């Protein structure tokens, strides 16, 4: 029994997929979208000088350690890489420790219902043809869980929100090509090493077309990108109020009647 997080992702396979993606010509439109959203979030921050910035995906080794020679940084960011790490809590802790006080972390990662159509179609096909299911699509974290991880990692003012993009594909192989261009093909440690059987592929295509196609025949694919924001703690940041320090009652602000424990509200008159 080994210590540490479970090895969900095969880093060697992931590196090979990224290297192949770098050689392929294609539109990495989701990476562009994620980068633009991070720029928008950065532009909303009161103007300051971001002198020292580092991108996590550029400095993370196979053991998921961040090589941060110039830490601490003003800004640490990551674009569509954190969904494929084995120890996300550990990476977030490293990112927070790499920041100067009041430094900013910005991240974009696939989460939520990303590729739910592909996941369901592959599972249905395997059950039909093989009588079981093997890992083919990576698990994706929920936005609420990611907000909690930011808090656990020690970030102040943590925020996690999600933007959904539904892409319509002319055919199934166009989706596969996009996943290859983005370096997002199967890198799960427990993936099957055997090529997909023709009858398995046919069953997958049939299920996908039957359940996730539009009237014009195009296939839908969901991509949920979760955006993470957190600050290294600093005394200048807004602090939550202490319990009992509020100056006004919530009932007054909402224009409602406050009831004591055990009381019942009067019945409305018609």
Secondary structure by P-SEA (a helix, b strand, c coil): ccccccccccaaaaaaaaaaaaaccccaaaaaaaaaaaaaaaaacccccccbbbbccccccccccccccccccccccccccccccccaaaaaaaaaaaccccbbbbbcccccccaaaaaaaaaaaaaaccccccccbbbbbcaaaaaaaaaaacccbbbbbbbbbbbbbccaaaaaaaaaaacccccccccccccccaaaaaaaaaaaaaccccccbbbbbbbbbbbbbbbccccccccccccccccccccccccbbbbccccccccccc
